[in-house]
Amino acid sequence: MSTPAPSLHEKLNLLRQRFINQLPSRLQKTVAQWQSNEAESRLAPELHRFFHSLKGTGRSLGFERIALLAEQAEEALTATPQRADLDTLISKLLDQIKEESAYLQTQQGQQASMAGFNSVEFTHQPEQVRSKRQRLIYLCDDETEHISSLMHHLRCFGHEVVHFANTDTFFNAVLTRRPDAVIMDVQFPNGQTAGTETLTSLNKLTGQHLPSIVLSGHSDFHSRLSAVRAGCNGYFTKPIKPLDLMLAIDDLTSPMDDEPLRVLIVDDEPEAAEYHALLLEEAGMIVEQIHHPNQALSALERFNPDLMLVDVYMPVCSGEELASIIRQQPEYVGLPIIYLSSETNSQKQISAMAAGVEAFITKPVVPKELVSAVHLRAERLRLLRSLMTQDSMTGLYNHSTTTDLINKALAQAHRNGSQHAMAMIDIDHFKEVNDTYGHLAGDQVIITLARLLKTRLRLSDTIGRYGGEEFVVLFKDVSVEQAVKLIDDLRHDFGLVDFHAGEVSFRCTFSAGISDFPAHPTTQALRLAADQALYHAKHKGRNQVATSLELGNDILIRTSE
């Protein structure tokens, strides 16, 4: 039997206990440094940082007495320049901190400190039932003549589809295994609005809204009203074009962003960094901590955060200096940086923000305010990034962004010794599609292939629109043989999708070429090999997949369709 994961309160209590357990040794080291014969000018900044850090972390973890004593020591270092006076004050305050530390390790002290510790429990983020983009779709309809075509198109997108012919079986299935979306008819033999009434009952019983779309042979006001009252997200009338419904389901079930926000914390105090990390992780974010500024640039490249939380007062390099170093890197000019510090002097805060940071949050933080500040600024960056990096029609990465991501992936693969595969995909006879059925129909084909790629492939794969009707995919840690299987399955299913231009229906196919890394060690070499394999597939008759292994040293001349 697995042990349940600790709650936020339990994690914070462990962190508080670790802080108290480590405090005596930290105090002993600080006392020894102060009592040594080293130059005062060198020791004073170190001591100032110690008390400043103790003040902020102590207050964040609810140890107000320790924070108050540390604050007094910090002020004494600033206001009392004479060493003799400082000796008396610092020694007295260190003794008081020792006494408080010892008291906090008693049961009475722990109870007293917990009474004043206001911890906030966040609503846990629901875990994803499936790790991929696959969705579970329930289709409830007693008219079976159109079901097979509809189920086929939904499965082309990689969704799991289960059909129910009556509302009772559907009702029980939802209680057993909740779907991601429902396609529901309105009328059944047991009632003119039995379908939508069943949805209403389920919503009330479970307390959760079922994402749903109505598919009905009736378009009367009463049927539509019942759908609205059931909270349905769309209403389609039969006969339906399967692709239209498929795209609607895709819109309904696709989250705005598959990836949680990524936050990098830079703080030389491990307890403070972990405390803030716990708060953000509880809100569903992915957090990495580093405790020395010199690790920041490598962490930025490796972790690729959406935002940085940086402590202002750190040894060797201050938060302000670190922010300036980061802003000198062109790729991080727009990265949101938030300062965390117990500094309350407004002039010092304004001065520290001159390096181009977004906000200054004073310790101890209010948990909800910290989460809100991070969400707001990180999501804004993601929106701006998407406008600059995504193709406006398909939502896939644009040409330049795709190239940059592939460059980074190959650089990482060189270090790790990984193998990757690249696929270049081109829609067959696309010019004829535009000339025959119009550009709106051509756009529909491009959008459908883009969504098919996005729903069927992994989150870790890089998928981009390279231009026009051409797409590129970088499969990470995948062999050529595996890539061929994946792309060929997609090719087969794409060829069975029915497109419509007015009353006319038509189908499309694509060809693909695949190359491998490290056999082709650069982005240019990898792309050229995949491109040559693609046009080998075109020359062989289109609607097929070819690999660079088939070409050897042969070079094909790229021709237009």
C-alpha positions in Angstrom: 0.0 0.0 0.0 1.5 3.3 -1.1 2.1 6.1 1.4 -0.1 9.2 0.8 1.8 12.3 -0.4 2.4 14.8 2.4 0.1 17.8 2.6 1.4 21.4 2.3 1.1 21.9 6.0 3.2 18.7 6.6 5.8 19.9 4.1 6.0 23.3 5.8 6.3 21.8 9.2 9.2 19.7 8.1 10.8 22.8 6.6 10.3 24.8 9.8 11.9 21.9 11.8 14.9 21.8 9.5 15.3 25.5 9.9 15.4 25.3 13.7 17.7 22.2 13.7 20.2 24.0 11.5 20.1 27.3 13.3 22.5 26.5 16.2 25.3 25.5 13.8 24.8 28.6 11.8 24.9 30.8 14.9 28.0 29.1 16.1 29.7 29.8 12.8 28.6 33.4 12.8 29.8 33.9 16.4 33.2 32.4 15.5 33.6 34.7 12.5 32.7 37.8 14.5 35.0 37.0 17.3 37.9 36.3 15.0 40.6 38.9 14.2 39.5 39.3 10.6 39.0 42.8 9.3 35.7 44.4 10.3 35.2 45.8 6.9 35.2 42.3 5.4 33.0 40.7 8.2 30.3 43.4 8.5 28.7 42.7 5.0 28.7 39.0 5.8 27.1 39.5 9.1 24.6 41.9 7.6 23.6 39.3 5.0 23.2 36.7 7.8 20.8 38.7 9.9 19.0 40.0 6.8 18.5 36.4 5.6 17.5 35.2 9.1 14.9 38.0 9.4 13.3 37.2 6.0 13.3 33.4 6.3 12.3 33.5 10.0 9.3 35.7 9.3 8.3 33.7 6.3 8.3 30.5 8.4 6.4 32.1 11.3 9.3 32.6 13.7 8.5 36.2 14.5 10.7 36.4 17.6 13.8 35.3 15.7 13.0 37.6 12.8 12.6 40.6 15.3 16.0 39.9 16.9 17.7 39.5 13.5 16.1 42.8 12.4 17.5 44.6 15.5 20.9 43.2 14.7 20.7 44.3 11.1 19.8 47.8 12.2 22.6 47.8 14.8 25.2 47.0 12.1 24.0 50.0 10.1 23.6 52.5 13.0 26.5 51.6 15.3 29.9 52.0 13.5 32.1 51.4 16.6 33.4 47.9 17.0 33.2 47.9 20.8 29.6 48.9 20.8 28.8 46.4 18.1 30.5 43.6 20.1 28.1 44.2 23.0 25.0 44.5 20.9 25.7 41.7 18.5 26.8 39.3 21.3 23.6 40.1 23.3 21.4 39.6 20.2 23.1 36.4 19.3 22.6 35.1 22.8 18.9 35.9 22.6 18.6 34.2 19.3 20.3 31.1 20.8 17.8 31.1 23.7 14.9 31.4 21.3 16.3 28.6 19.1 16.5 26.3 22.2 13.0 27.3 23.2 11.6 26.5 19.8 13.0 23.0 20.0 10.8 22.3 23.1 7.2 21.1 22.7 5.9 24.3 24.3 7.9 26.5 22.0 6.7 24.5 18.9 3.1 24.8 20.0 3.5 28.6 20.6 5.1 29.2 17.2 2.5 27.1 15.4 -0.3 29.1 16.9 1.0 32.2 15.2 1.9 30.6 11.9 -0.7 31.4 9.3 -0.3 28.8 6.5 -2.5 28.9 3.4 -3.7 25.7 1.9 -4.2 26.0 -1.9 -6.7 24.1 -3.9 -4.8 21.2 -5.4 -4.5 21.1 -9.1 -6.3 18.1 -10.6 -4.0 15.5 -12.0 -4.2 14.7 -15.7 -5.9 11.3 -16.3 -3.9 10.8 -19.4 -0.3 12.0 -20.0 -0.9 12.5 -23.7 -3.3 14.8 -25.6 -5.7 11.9 -26.1 -9.2 12.5 -24.9 -12.0 10.1 -23.8 -15.1 11.0 -25.8 -18.6 9.5 -25.0 -21.0 9.5 -27.9 -24.6 8.8 -26.9 -27.0 8.4 -29.9 -29.5 5.8 -30.8 -29.4 6.6 -34.6 -26.5 4.4 -35.8 -26.3 5.2 -39.5 -23.8 8.1 -39.1 -22.0 6.8 -36.0 -19.2 4.8 -37.7 -18.0 7.8 -39.8 -18.1 10.1 -36.8 -16.2 7.7 -34.6 -13.6 7.2 -37.3 -12.9 10.9 -37.6 -12.6 11.3 -33.8 -10.2 8.4 -33.6 -8.1 9.9 -36.4 -7.3 12.6 -33.9 -6.1 10.0 -31.4 -9.2 10.2 -29.2 -10.7 7.2 -27.4 -14.4 7.0 -28.4 -17.1 5.0 -26.7 -20.6 4.7 -28.1 -23.8 4.3 -26.1 -27.2 3.6 -27.7 -29.3 4.6 -24.6 -29.1 7.1 -21.8 -29.1 4.7 -18.9 -25.9 2.9 -20.0 -24.3 6.3 -20.6 -25.3 7.6 -17.2 -23.7 4.6 -15.4 -20.6 4.8 -17.5 -20.0 8.5 -16.6 -20.2 7.6 -12.9 -17.7 4.8 -13.4 -15.3 6.6 -15.7 -15.7 10.3 -16.4 -15.1 11.4 -20.0 -13.3 14.5 -21.2 -16.3 15.4 -23.5 -19.7 14.1 -24.5 -21.6 14.2 -27.8 -25.3 13.8 -27.0 -28.5 13.5 -29.0 -31.5 15.2 -27.5 -34.4 12.8 -28.3 -34.5 9.2 -27.2 -37.4 6.7 -27.0 -37.7 7.5 -23.3 -38.2 11.2 -23.8 -38.1 14.1 -26.2 -35.3 15.7 -24.2 -34.0 12.6 -22.4 -30.4 13.2 -23.6 -30.1 16.8 -22.2 -32.0 15.8 -19.1 -29.5 13.1 -18.4 -26.6 15.6 -18.7 -28.4 17.9 -16.3 -28.9 15.1 -13.8 -25.2 14.1 -14.0 -24.0 17.7 -13.6 -26.1 18.1 -10.4 -25.2 14.7 -9.1 -21.4 15.0 -9.5 -21.2 18.7 -8.9 -19.1 19.0 -12.0 -20.0 20.3 -15.5 -19.6 17.8 -18.3 -18.1 19.4 -21.4 -20.8 18.5 -24.0 -22.0 19.1 -27.5 -25.5 18.3 -28.8 -25.9 16.4 -32.1 -29.5 16.2 -33.0 -31.9 15.7 -35.9 -34.1 18.4 -34.4 -33.4 22.2 -34.5 -36.6 23.4 -32.7 -36.5 26.0 -29.9 -37.5 23.5 -27.2 -34.6 21.2 -28.0 -32.1 24.0 -28.1 -33.4 25.5 -24.8 -32.9 22.1 -23.1 -29.3 22.0 -24.4 -28.6 25.5 -23.0 -30.1 24.5 -19.6 -28.0 21.4 -19.5 -24.9 23.6 -20.0 -24.0 22.2 -23.4 -21.1 24.0 -25.2 -22.4 23.6 -28.8 -25.4 22.4 -30.9 -25.1 20.7 -34.3 -27.9 19.4 -36.4 -27.8 16.2 -38.5 -26.6 15.5 -41.1 -23.2 16.7 -39.7 -19.9 17.1 -41.5 -17.7 14.9 -39.2 -14.8 17.3 -39.5 -16.8 20.2 -38.2 -17.8 18.3 -35.1 -14.3 16.9 -34.7 -12.8 20.4 -34.7 -15.4 21.6 -32.2 -14.5 18.7 -29.8 -10.9 19.5 -30.3 -11.5 23.1 -29.3 -13.7 22.0 -26.3 -11.1 19.6 -24.9 -7.8 21.3 -25.6 -6.5 23.3 -22.7 -5.1 26.8 -23.4 -1.7 25.6 -22.4 -0.6 22.0 -21.8 2.4 22.9 -19.7 2.3 24.3 -16.2 4.2 27.5 -15.5 7.9 27.0 -14.8 9.6 29.2 -12.1 13.3 29.4 -11.3 14.1 30.5 -7.7 17.5 32.0 -6.9 18.1 32.4 -3.2 21.2 31.6 -1.1 18.9 30.6 1.8 17.7 27.0 1.0 14.9 27.2 3.5 13.5 30.4 2.1 13.8 29.0 -1.5 12.1 25.8 -0.5 9.3 27.6 1.3 8.5 29.7 -1.8 8.8 26.6 -4.0 6.3 24.7 -1.9 3.8 27.6 -2.2 4.2 27.7 -6.0 4.2 23.9 -6.5 1.0 23.7 -4.5 -0.5 26.0 -7.1 0.4 23.6 -9.9 3.7 25.2 -11.0 7.0 23.5 -11.7 9.8 25.0 -9.7 13.6 24.7 -9.7 15.8 26.1 -7.0 19.4 27.2 -7.1 21.3 28.6 -4.2 24.2 30.4 -5.9 23.9 33.1 -8.6 26.7 31.6 -10.6 24.4 28.7 -11.4 21.7 31.0 -12.9 22.7 31.1 -16.6 23.1 27.3 -16.9 19.8 26.8 -15.1 18.1 29.2 -17.5 19.3 27.2 -20.5 18.5 23.9 -19.0 15.2 24.7 -17.3 13.8 27.4 -19.6 11.6 29.1 -17.0 8.6 31.4 -17.6 9.7 33.6 -14.7 12.5 34.1 -12.1 12.2 34.8 -8.4 15.5 36.3 -7.2 16.6 37.3 -3.7 18.1 40.7 -3.6 20.8 40.2 -0.9 23.1 37.3 -1.8 26.8 36.9 -1.3 29.3 37.2 -4.2 26.6 38.6 -6.5 23.5 40.6 -5.5 20.1 40.1 -7.1 20.4 43.4 -8.8 23.7 42.4 -10.4 22.3 39.0 -11.4 19.3 40.7 -13.1 21.7 42.9 -15.0 23.7 39.9 -16.2 20.6 38.2 -17.3 19.3 41.2 -19.2 22.5 41.3 -21.2 21.5 38.0 -22.8 19.3 38.9 -25.8 17.2 35.7 -25.3 16.3 36.7 -21.8 15.5 40.4 -22.2 11.8 39.7 -21.9 12.0 37.1 -19.1 10.0 38.3 -16.1 12.1 38.7 -12.9 10.5 39.3 -9.5 12.7 40.3 -6.5 12.1 38.7 -3.1 13.5 40.5 -0.1 12.7 41.6 3.4 13.9 45.1 2.4 11.2 47.6 3.2 13.1 50.8 2.3 11.2 52.1 -0.8 14.2 54.0 -2.2 16.3 50.8 -2.1 13.5 48.9 -3.7 13.2 51.4 -6.6 17.0 51.4 -7.0 17.1 47.6 -7.1 14.4 47.5 -9.8 16.6 49.7 -12.1 17.9 46.5 -13.7 14.6 46.0 -15.4 12.6 43.7 -13.1 8.8 43.4 -13.0 8.0 43.5 -9.3 9.4 43.7 -5.8 7.7 41.4 -3.2 8.6 41.9 0.4 9.1 39.0 2.7 7.3 37.4 4.4 5.1 36.9 1.4 1.4 36.5 1.4 1.1 33.1 -0.3 -1.9 34.0 -2.5 -0.3 37.3 -3.5 2.9 35.5 -4.5 1.0 33.0 -6.6 -1.1 35.7 -8.2 1.9 37.9 -9.0 3.8 34.9 -10.6 0.7 33.8 -12.6 0.0 37.2 -13.9 3.5 38.0 -15.2 4.3 34.5 -16.4 1.1 34.1 -18.4 1.6 37.5 -19.9 5.0 36.5 -21.1 3.6 33.2 -22.5 0.9 35.2 -24.4 3.6 37.5 -25.9 5.8 34.6 -26.7 2.9 32.8 -28.5 2.2 35.9 -30.7 5.9 36.0 -31.7 6.6 32.2 -32.0 3.4 30.7 -33.3 1.9 30.5 -36.8 -1.3 32.5 -36.7 -3.4 30.0 -38.7 -2.4 26.7 -37.1 -1.1 27.6 -33.7 2.1 25.6 -34.4 5.5 27.0 -34.0 6.5 29.3 -37.0 9.5 28.7 -39.2 12.1 30.7 -37.2 11.0 29.4 -33.8 11.0 25.8 -35.0 14.5 26.3 -36.3 15.7 27.8 -32.9 14.1 24.9 -31.0 15.7 22.3 -33.2 19.1 24.0 -32.8 18.7 23.9 -29.0 17.5 20.3 -29.0 20.4 19.1 -31.2 22.9 21.0 -28.9 21.5 19.2 -25.9 21.5 15.9 -27.8 25.2 16.3 -28.7 25.9 16.6 -24.9 23.7 13.7 -23.9 24.4 11.4 -26.8 20.7 11.2 -27.7 19.2 10.1 -31.0 16.5 12.2 -32.8 14.5 12.0 -36.0 13.2 14.7 -38.2 10.1 14.5 -40.5 9.4 16.9 -43.3 5.7 16.7 -44.3 4.1 18.2 -47.4 0.4 18.0 -48.5 0.1 16.4 -51.9 -1.3 18.4 -54.8 -2.1 21.3 -52.5 -2.2 23.9 -55.3 -4.9 21.8 -57.0 -6.9 21.8 -53.8 -6.8 25.6 -53.7 -7.6 26.0 -57.4 -10.4 23.5 -57.4 -12.1 24.0 -54.0 -10.9 27.5 -53.0 -8.5 28.9 -50.4 -10.9 28.5 -47.5 -11.0 24.7 -48.2 -7.2 24.8 -48.5 -7.0 26.5 -45.1 -9.3 23.8 -43.6 -6.9 21.1 -44.9 -3.8 22.9 -43.3 -5.6 23.4 -40.0 -6.8 19.8 -39.8 -3.3 18.4 -40.5 -1.8 20.8 -37.9 -4.4 19.7 -35.3 -3.9 16.0 -36.2 -0.1 16.4 -35.6 -0.6 18.2 -32.3 -3.2 15.8 -30.9 -1.4 12.6 -31.9 2.2 13.4 -31.2 3.9 13.9 -27.8 4.3 17.1 -25.9 8.0 16.7 -26.0 8.1 16.7 -29.9 8.7 19.9 -31.7 6.0 20.6 -34.3 6.2 23.5 -36.7 4.7 24.9 -39.9 7.7 25.5 -42.1 5.7 27.5 -44.7 2.7 27.0 -46.9 1.6 23.4 -46.8 4.9 22.1 -45.4 5.4 21.0 -41.8 8.3 19.7 -39.7 8.5 17.5 -36.7 11.5 16.8 -34.5 11.0 13.5 -32.6 13.2 13.4 -29.5 14.8 10.1 -28.5 13.2 8.3 -31.4 14.8 6.1 -34.1 14.1 6.5 -37.8 12.1 3.3 -37.7 9.9 4.5 -34.9 9.4 7.9 -36.6 8.4 6.1 -39.9 5.7 4.1 -38.0 4.3 7.2 -36.3 4.2 9.3 -39.5 2.8 6.5 -41.6 -0.1 5.9 -39.2 -0.8 9.7 -39.3 -0.6 9.6 -43.1 -3.1 6.7 -43.3 -5.6 8.4 -41.0 -5.3 11.8 -42.6 -6.1 10.3 -46.0 -9.5 9.1 -44.6 -10.6 12.5 -43.4 -13.5 14.0 -45.4 -13.2 17.7 -46.3 -16.1 19.8 -47.6 -16.3 22.7 -50.0 -20.0 23.6 -50.1 -21.8 20.4 -51.0 -18.7 18.8 -52.5 -16.5 16.5 -50.4 -12.9 15.6 -51.1 -9.9 13.9 -49.4 -6.2 14.8 -49.2 -2.9 13.0 -48.6 0.6 13.9 -47.6 4.1 12.8 -48.3 6.9 12.7 -45.7 10.7 12.4 -45.6 12.6 11.4 -42.5 16.2 11.9 -41.5 18.1 10.9 -38.4 20.5 12.5 -35.8 23.4 12.1 -35.2 24.0 10.7 -38.7 23.1 14.3 -39.8 24.7 16.3 -37.0 23.4 19.8 -37.7 20.0 21.4 -38.2 20.8 22.3 -41.8 22.1 18.8 -42.6 19.2 17.1 -40.8 16.6 19.3 -42.6 18.3 18.9 -46.0 18.3 15.1 -45.6 14.7 15.0 -44.6 13.8 17.4 -47.5 15.5 15.1 -50.0 13.7 12.1 -48.6 10.4 14.0 -48.9 10.9 14.6 -52.5 12.0 11.1 -53.0 8.6 10.1 -51.7 7.0 12.6 -54.1 8.9 11.1 -57.1 7.8 7.6 -56.1 4.1 8.6 -56.4 3.3 10.7 -53.3 1.1 9.6 -50.3 4.0 7.7 -48.7 6.9 8.0 -46.3 10.6 7.8 -47.3 13.8 8.0 -45.3 17.2 9.5 -45.9 18.6 5.9 -45.6 17.0 5.1 -48.9 18.9 7.8 -50.7 22.5 7.1 -49.9 24.5 9.8 -51.6 21.9 10.5 -54.2 20.7 14.1 -54.5 17.3 14.9 -55.8 16.3 18.2 -57.4 13.4 19.9 -55.6 10.6 20.6 -58.0 7.3 22.4 -57.5 4.0 20.5 -57.6 
